[in-house]
Amino acid sequence: MDFLEPHGAWNKLPAGKNTPDDTNYGDWLIALFDYWYDTPRGKLPVRKFEEIIEHLFGGRGSLESFGIEPVNLMTIAADGAYESVDCVKAAHPAAEYLGMDVFHNSLDDVLTHPMISSRQTGLSALADKCVQCDLVHICGGGYFAHRYSPENGFRNPTIYCADYAKLIRHIDSRVKRTLKKNAVSHFAGAQN
Ligand code: SF4
């Protein structure tokens, strides 16, 4: 299961997000996380939370929405057109358009397109604010399709920056508290 935020851009905030700095979605996700985290074992996997925890422990993750690893997927539309990523069309009209298709271009050609190559180069493709952020190796600037502004294109933090910063710090603190508690009880048990 996953909980996905609505699409939006810096010039078109999604419903429920009144300003870039409010954390309505972050607070909602934190309440969900706490419910999920406090549910006894055998619980339903929630992709977003497991991904953040994996990144907190130095893992590479498997979603393109978090982390700075190169994306490993490409969209091919039903008419054979290569697209940067299908959801990016929510940013502005024709945002997904690369001008390449399976009849005239190889996959290697597509990898050279700036909309694709910029998602292969990790930190160097991110906004300055993200490069300097202490959460960048976990958040990675957020989902590509949610970074758009008419001024800077996709070189912005996600519009959910404030939400993710709050959510990631909350998950980090809860997981660390659990580890500390388990370490203390394990140590106490070893002494008995
Ligand atoms: S929390 Fe904000 S500034 Fe930090 S990496 Fe994520 S989007 Fe960028």
Boltz pocket constraint, residues with backbone or C-beta under 6 A from the ligand:
constraints:
  - pocket:
      binder: B
      contacts: [[A, 129], [A, 130], [A, 131], [A, 133], [A, 134], [A, 135], [A, 136], [A, 139], [A, 140], [A, 141], [A, 142], [A, 157], [A, 158], [A, 160], [A, 161], [A, 162], [A, 164], [A, 165]]
      max_distance: 6.0
